């Protein structure tokens, strides 16, 4: 049996071992991480202010939305925009902060807790947002407020 030189193994395996977050085509890993952080920052600001327009440019063509005491389903970006806008009209955000960021199967996600007022009563909800690479950029594929 022929043995491969150690240098050959390192050259062959190094690219495999250095794979991290799967960035959209043409993006370096660092650029991908910066874009992911930007998307999560926009979502955090938008939810905190109850302003969907801040993060709507990041919505995927089809977004899975689950809302506290409300609608659940797969919606177009336009439908998701109005669904979330109506939700924030009724559930006035008091604050929201992402507390955890992670990656599952190369899918970045963030979770956090939010406080809202609904009919004058303070409510708390958990928020989950997941992203995916699509068309050379990171887009929001899931928004759960429950």
Phi and psi restraints in degrees (value plus and minus 20) as a CYANA .aco file:
   2 UNK   PHI    -108.2   -68.2
   2 UNK   PSI     115.5   155.5
   3 UNK   PHI    -120.3   -80.3
   3 UNK   PSI     117.3   157.3
   4 UNK   PHI    -102.0   -62.0
   4 UNK   PSI     120.6   160.6
   5 UNK   PHI     -82.4   -42.4
   5 UNK   PSI     128.3   168.3
   6 UNK   PHI     -76.5   -36.5
   6 UNK   PSI     -60.7   -20.7
   7 UNK   PHI     -80.4   -40.4
   7 UNK   PSI     -59.3   -19.3
   8 UNK   PHI     -82.9   -42.9
   8 UNK   PSI     -63.2   -23.2
   9 UNK   PHI     -82.9   -42.9
   9 UNK   PSI     -61.2   -21.2
  10 UNK   PHI     -84.0   -44.0
  10 UNK   PSI     -64.9   -24.9
  11 UNK   PHI     -83.8   -43.8
  11 UNK   PSI     -58.3   -18.3
  12 UNK   PHI     -94.9   -54.9
  12 UNK   PSI     -62.0   -22.0
  13 UNK   PHI    -107.9   -67.9
  13 UNK   PSI     -40.9    -0.9
  14 UNK   PHI     -77.8   -37.8
  14 UNK   PSI     -67.7   -27.7
  15 UNK   PHI     -80.5   -40.5
  15 UNK   PSI     -54.3   -14.3
  16 UNK   PHI     -88.8   -48.8
  16 UNK   PSI     -61.3   -21.3
  17 UNK   PHI     -92.5   -52.5
  17 UNK   PSI     -42.2    -2.2
  18 UNK   PHI    -112.8   -72.8
  18 UNK   PSI     -14.7    25.3
  19 UNK   PHI     -90.7   -50.7
  19 UNK   PSI     109.5   149.5
  20 UNK   PHI    -141.0  -101.0
  20 UNK   PSI    -146.1  -106.1
  21 UNK   PHI     -83.5   -43.5
  21 UNK   PSI     108.8   148.8
  22 UNK   PHI     -92.0   -52.0
  22 UNK   PSI      85.7   125.7
  23 UNK   PHI    -104.9   -64.9
  23 UNK   PSI     132.1   172.1
  24 UNK   PHI     -77.1   -37.1
  24 UNK   PSI     135.7   175.7
  25 UNK   PHI     -70.4   -30.4
  25 UNK   PSI     113.2   153.2
  26 UNK   PHI      66.2   106.2
  26 UNK   PSI     -23.0    17.0
  27 UNK   PHI    -123.7   -83.7
  27 UNK   PSI     121.0   161.0
  28 UNK   PHI     -94.2   -54.2
  28 UNK   PSI     142.8   182.8
  29 UNK   PHI     -80.0   -40.0
  29 UNK   PSI     -60.8   -20.8
  30 UNK   PHI     -84.4   -44.4
  30 UNK   PSI     -63.6   -23.6
  31 UNK   PHI     -83.7   -43.7
  31 UNK   PSI     -59.0   -19.0
  32 UNK   PHI     -82.2   -42.2
  32 UNK   PSI     -63.0   -23.0
  33 UNK   PHI     -84.9   -44.9
  33 UNK   PSI     -58.0   -18.0
  34 UNK   PHI     -86.2   -46.2
  34 UNK   PSI     -60.4   -20.4
  35 UNK   PHI     -86.8   -46.8
  35 UNK   PSI     -59.8   -19.8
  36 UNK   PHI     -80.0   -40.0
  36 UNK   PSI     -66.2   -26.2
  37 UNK   PHI     -81.6   -41.6
  37 UNK   PSI     -59.4   -19.4
  38 UNK   PHI     -83.0   -43.0
  38 UNK   PSI     -62.8   -22.8
  39 UNK   PHI     -82.2   -42.2
  39 UNK   PSI     -67.9   -27.9
  40 UNK   PHI     -83.5   -43.5
  40 UNK   PSI     -57.4   -17.4
  41 UNK   PHI     -83.2   -43.2
  41 UNK   PSI     -62.3   -22.3
  42 UNK   PHI     -84.3   -44.3
  42 UNK   PSI     -61.1   -21.1
  43 UNK   PHI     -83.8   -43.8
  43 UNK   PSI     -65.0   -25.0
  44 UNK   PHI     -81.1   -41.1
  44 UNK   PSI     -65.3   -25.3
  45 UNK   PHI     -84.6   -44.6
  45 UNK   PSI     -64.6   -24.6
  46 UNK   PHI     -83.0   -43.0
  46 UNK   PSI     -64.3   -24.3
  47 UNK   PHI     -87.9   -47.9
  47 UNK   PSI     -62.6   -22.6
  48 UNK   PHI     -78.1   -38.1
  48 UNK   PSI     -56.7   -16.7
  49 UNK   PHI    -115.8   -75.8
  49 UNK   PSI     -25.0    15.0
  50 UNK   PHI      46.1    86.1
  50 UNK   PSI      12.1    52.1
  51 UNK   PHI    -140.5  -100.5
  51 UNK   PSI      75.8   115.8
  52 UNK   PHI     -83.2   -43.2
  52 UNK   PSI     -49.5    -9.5
  53 UNK   PHI     -78.9   -38.9
  53 UNK   PSI     -45.6    -5.6
  54 UNK   PHI     -86.2   -46.2
  54 UNK   PSI     -58.4   -18.4
  55 UNK   PHI    -131.2   -91.2
  55 UNK   PSI     -21.2    18.8
  56 UNK   PHI     -81.5   -41.5
  56 UNK   PSI     -49.1    -9.1
  57 UNK   PHI     -82.5   -42.5
  57 UNK   PSI     -37.9     2.1
  58 UNK   PHI    -113.0   -73.0
  58 UNK   PSI     -21.1    18.9
  59 UNK   PHI     -90.7   -50.7
  59 UNK   PSI     116.5   156.5
  60 UNK   PHI     -89.1   -49.1
  60 UNK   PSI     142.0   182.0
  61 UNK   PHI     -77.3   -37.3
  61 UNK   PSI     -54.3   -14.3
  62 UNK   PHI    -148.5  -108.5
  62 UNK   PSI     101.1   141.1
  63 UNK   PHI    -140.2  -100.2
  63 UNK   PSI     110.6   150.6
  64 UNK   PHI    -105.1   -65.1
  64 UNK   PSI      99.5   139.5
  65 UNK   PHI    -140.5  -100.5
  65 UNK   PSI     113.0   153.0
  66 UNK   PHI    -150.0  -110.0
  66 UNK   PSI     102.7   142.7
  67 UNK   PHI    -138.1   -98.1
  67 UNK   PSI     121.6   161.6
  68 UNK   PHI     -75.5   -35.5
  68 UNK   PSI      97.4   137.4
  69 UNK   PHI      44.8    84.8
  69 UNK   PSI       3.2    43.2
  70 UNK   PHI    -164.2  -124.2
  70 UNK   PSI    -161.8  -121.8
  71 UNK   PHI     -96.7   -56.7
  71 UNK   PSI     130.7   170.7
  72 UNK   PHI    -160.5  -120.5
  72 UNK   PSI     113.9   153.9
  73 UNK   PHI     143.5   183.5
  73 UNK   PSI    -195.6  -155.6
  74 UNK   PHI    -121.0   -81.0
  74 UNK   PSI     101.5   141.5
  75 UNK   PHI    -146.8  -106.8
  75 UNK   PSI     133.1   173.1
  76 UNK   PHI     -86.8   -46.8
  76 UNK   PSI     143.5   183.5
  77 UNK   PHI     -77.9   -37.9
  77 UNK   PSI     -60.1   -20.1
  78 UNK   PHI     -86.3   -46.3
  78 UNK   PSI     -64.5   -24.5
  79 UNK   PHI     -83.5   -43.5
  79 UNK   PSI     -62.7   -22.7
  80 UNK   PHI     -81.7   -41.7
  80 UNK   PSI     -59.5   -19.5
  81 UNK   PHI     -76.6   -36.6
  81 UNK   PSI     -72.7   -32.7
  82 UNK   PHI     -90.5   -50.5
  82 UNK   PSI     -53.9   -13.9
  83 UNK   PHI     -81.7   -41.7
  83 UNK   PSI     -67.7   -27.7
  84 UNK   PHI     -87.8   -47.8
  84 UNK   PSI     -59.4   -19.4
  85 UNK   PHI     -79.8   -39.8
  85 UNK   PSI     -65.1   -25.1
  86 UNK   PHI     -85.1   -45.1
  86 UNK   PSI     -58.8   -18.8
  87 UNK   PHI     -80.7   -40.7
  87 UNK   PSI     -66.9   -26.9
  88 UNK   PHI     -90.7   -50.7
  88 UNK   PSI     -43.3    -3.3
  89 UNK   PHI     -87.1   -47.1
  89 UNK   PSI     -59.7   -19.7
  90 UNK   PHI    -106.2   -66.2
  90 UNK   PSI     -52.2   -12.2
  91 UNK   PHI    -132.5   -92.5
  91 UNK   PSI      70.1   110.1
  92 UNK   PHI     -90.7   -50.7
  92 UNK   PSI      99.1   139.1
  93 UNK   PHI     -87.6   -47.6
  93 UNK   PSI     116.1   156.1
  94 UNK   PHI    -120.1   -80.1
  94 UNK   PSI     -61.4   -21.4
  95 UNK   PHI    -185.3  -145.3
  95 UNK   PSI     138.4   178.4
  96 UNK   PHI    -178.7  -138.7
  96 UNK   PSI     115.6   155.6
  97 UNK   PHI    -163.9  -123.9
  97 UNK   PSI     112.5   152.5
  98 UNK   PHI     -89.8   -49.8
  98 UNK   PSI     113.2   153.2
  99 UNK   PHI    -132.5   -92.5
  99 UNK   PSI     -39.3     0.7
 100 UNK   PHI    -158.4  -118.4
 100 UNK   PSI     115.3   155.3
 101 UNK   PHI    -143.3  -103.3
 101 UNK   PSI     124.2   164.2
 102 UNK   PHI    -177.9  -137.9
 102 UNK   PSI    -192.4  -152.4
 103 UNK   PHI    -166.7  -126.7
 103 UNK   PSI     109.2   149.2
 104 UNK   PHI    -148.8  -108.8
 104 UNK   PSI     100.8   140.8
 105 UNK   PHI      32.1    72.1
 105 UNK   PSI      25.8    65.8
 106 UNK   PHI      41.8    81.8
 106 UNK   PSI       4.3    44.3
 107 UNK   PHI    -133.8   -93.8
 107 UNK   PSI      85.4   125.4
 108 UNK   PHI     -86.2   -46.2
 108 UNK   PSI     123.4   163.4
 109 UNK   PHI    -164.7  -124.7
 109 UNK   PSI     138.5   178.5
 110 UNK   PHI    -156.2  -116.2
 110 UNK   PSI     125.0   165.0
 111 UNK   PHI    -150.9  -110.9
 111 UNK   PSI     135.3   175.3
 112 UNK   PHI    -191.3  -151.3
 112 UNK   PSI    -198.1  -158.1
 113 UNK   PHI    -139.5   -99.5
 113 UNK   PSI     127.2   167.2
 114 UNK   PHI    -149.8  -109.8
 114 UNK   PSI     134.0   174.0
 115 UNK   PHI    -141.0  -101.0
 115 UNK   PSI     116.9   156.9
 116 UNK   PHI    -152.6  -112.6
 116 UNK   PSI     140.5   180.5
 117 UNK   PHI    -131.9   -91.9
 117 UNK   PSI     111.8   151.8
 118 UNK   PHI    -150.3  -110.3
 118 UNK   PSI      97.2   137.2
 119 UNK   PHI      32.2    72.2
 119 UNK   PSI      21.8    61.8
 120 UNK   PHI      59.3    99.3
 120 UNK   PSI     -18.9    21.1
 121 UNK   PHI    -129.5   -89.5
 121 UNK   PSI     112.6   152.6
 122 UNK   PHI     -95.0   -55.0
 122 UNK   PSI     111.6   151.6
 123 UNK   PHI    -149.4  -109.4
 123 UNK   PSI     132.0   172.0
 124 UNK   PHI    -136.0   -96.0
 124 UNK   PSI     127.5   167.5
 125 UNK   PHI    -165.2  -125.2
 125 UNK   PSI     132.4   172.4
 126 UNK   PHI    -112.9   -72.9
 126 UNK   PSI     123.7   163.7
 127 UNK   PHI    -142.4  -102.4
 127 UNK   PSI     114.5   154.5
 128 UNK   PHI    -150.1  -110.1
 128 UNK   PSI     108.7   148.7
 129 UNK   PHI    -151.0  -111.0
 129 UNK   PSI     109.2   149.2
 130 UNK   PHI    -140.3  -100.3
 130 UNK   PSI     128.0   168.0
 131 UNK   PHI    -139.4   -99.4
 131 UNK   PSI     142.2   182.2
 132 UNK   PHI    -168.1  -128.1
 132 UNK   PSI     134.0   174.0
 133 UNK   PHI    -100.2   -60.2
 133 UNK   PSI     107.5   147.5
 134 UNK   PHI    -170.5  -130.5
 134 UNK   PSI     107.8   147.8
 135 UNK   PHI      39.8    79.8
 135 UNK   PSI      14.3    54.3
 136 UNK   PHI      59.9    99.9
 136 UNK   PSI      -6.5    33.5
 137 UNK   PHI    -168.9  -128.9
 137 UNK   PSI     148.4   188.4
 138 UNK   PHI    -112.7   -72.7
 138 UNK   PSI     110.8   150.8
 139 UNK   PHI    -148.2  -108.2
 139 UNK   PSI     136.9   176.9
 140 UNK   PHI    -102.2   -62.2
 140 UNK   PSI     103.3   143.3
 141 UNK   PHI    -127.9   -87.9
 141 UNK   PSI     -43.6    -3.6
 142 UNK   PHI    -158.2  -118.2
 142 UNK   PSI     115.8   155.8
 143 UNK   PHI    -154.7  -114.7
 143 UNK   PSI      94.3   134.3
 144 UNK   PHI    -137.8   -97.8
 144 UNK   PSI     105.5   145.5
 145 UNK   PHI    -144.3  -104.3
 145 UNK   PSI      83.8   123.8
